[in-house]
Amino acid sequence: MTTEPLPLAATDLFRAVMMAAGWRCQCTGQCGHGHTRTEARCPRTHGGRVLLMAAPADTSTSERAAAALPADALRAWCSGCHIAARRTTTRPEPAAQDGLFDL
């Protein structure tokens, strides 16, 4: 049994996002880190061991909605910044207090 490689999808979209970003992570603090040593922008660039992804600029966007976004609604993210930024925007709302344990 032979398996053929799968074709890459959305390469033009990915390249357009990376070109606009200068092949650099576009996080400017959404991850919770100020990136103070690098003028408030993540220093990670495409190359070496860092892989960038094209993901929504609005990290609260669902994966299903993100699949249909155009290049200008996407941003280049390194995985560390993207994961941290999604955590800060998708935290569940705190449970409403019913007064039982109010101090």
C-alpha positions as CSV (number, residue, x, y, z in Angstrom):
1,M,0.0,0.0,0.0
2,T,1.4,3.4,-1.0
3,T,0.4,6.7,0.4
4,E,0.7,9.9,-1.5
5,P,1.5,13.1,0.2
6,L,-1.5,15.3,0.9
7,P,-1.6,18.7,-0.9
8,L,-1.0,21.7,1.2
9,A,-4.0,23.9,1.7
10,A,-4.2,27.7,2.0
11,T,-0.5,28.3,1.3
12,D,-1.2,31.5,-0.5
13,L,-3.2,32.8,2.5
14,F,-0.4,31.8,4.9
15,R,2.2,33.4,2.7
16,A,0.2,36.7,2.5
17,V,-0.1,36.8,6.3
18,M,3.6,36.1,6.8
19,M,4.7,38.7,4.2
20,A,2.5,41.3,5.9
21,A,4.0,40.4,9.2
22,G,7.6,40.4,8.0
23,W,7.8,36.8,9.0
24,R,7.7,37.8,12.7
25,C,5.2,37.1,15.5
26,Q,2.8,40.0,15.6
27,C,1.9,39.7,19.3
28,T,2.1,43.1,21.0
29,G,1.2,42.0,24.5
30,Q,-2.0,40.1,24.0
31,C,-0.3,37.1,25.5
32,G,0.1,39.0,28.8
33,H,3.8,39.7,28.4
34,G,4.8,43.3,27.6
35,H,7.7,42.2,25.4
36,T,9.5,45.2,26.9
37,R,12.9,44.4,25.5
38,T,11.7,44.3,22.0
39,E,9.7,47.5,21.6
40,A,6.4,45.8,22.8
41,R,6.5,43.2,20.0
42,C,7.3,39.5,20.3
43,P,10.9,38.9,19.1
44,R,10.2,35.5,17.6
45,T,10.7,35.2,13.9
46,H,10.1,32.4,11.4
47,G,13.3,30.4,11.2
48,G,15.3,28.2,13.4
49,R,13.0,26.3,15.8
50,V,10.2,28.9,15.8
51,L,7.2,28.1,13.6
52,L,4.6,30.8,13.0
53,M,1.0,30.2,12.4
54,A,-1.7,32.4,10.7
55,A,-4.5,32.7,13.2
56,P,-7.2,35.3,13.8
57,A,-6.2,38.7,15.2
58,D,-9.2,38.4,17.5
59,T,-8.2,35.4,19.6
60,S,-11.8,34.9,20.8
61,T,-12.8,33.8,17.2
62,S,-13.9,30.2,17.0
63,E,-11.9,27.8,15.0
64,R,-14.8,27.3,12.6
65,A,-15.2,31.0,12.0
66,A,-11.4,31.4,11.7
67,A,-11.3,29.0,8.8
68,A,-13.2,31.4,6.6
69,L,-11.3,34.6,7.4
70,P,-9.4,36.5,4.8
71,A,-5.7,37.3,5.2
72,D,-6.3,40.8,6.5
73,A,-8.2,39.4,9.5
74,L,-5.4,37.0,10.4
75,R,-2.1,37.6,12.2
76,A,1.2,35.8,12.4
77,W,1.6,34.2,15.9
78,C,4.2,32.0,17.5
79,S,2.6,29.2,19.4
80,G,3.6,30.5,22.9
81,C,1.9,33.9,22.3
82,H,-1.1,32.5,20.6
83,I,-1.8,30.0,23.4
84,A,-1.4,32.6,26.1
85,A,-3.5,35.1,24.3
86,R,-6.3,32.6,23.8
87,R,-6.3,31.8,27.5
88,T,-6.7,35.4,28.4
89,T,-9.7,35.9,26.1
90,T,-11.5,32.6,26.6
91,R,-11.6,32.4,30.3
92,P,-15.0,31.4,31.6
93,E,-17.0,34.0,33.4
94,P,-16.9,33.6,37.2
95,A,-19.9,31.9,38.7
96,A,-22.6,34.2,40.0
97,Q,-22.7,34.4,43.8
98,D,-26.0,33.5,45.4
99,G,-25.1,35.1,48.8
100,L,-24.4,31.8,50.6
101,F,-20.7,32.3,50.9
102,D,-20.5,36.1,50.6
103,L,-18.3,37.6,53.3
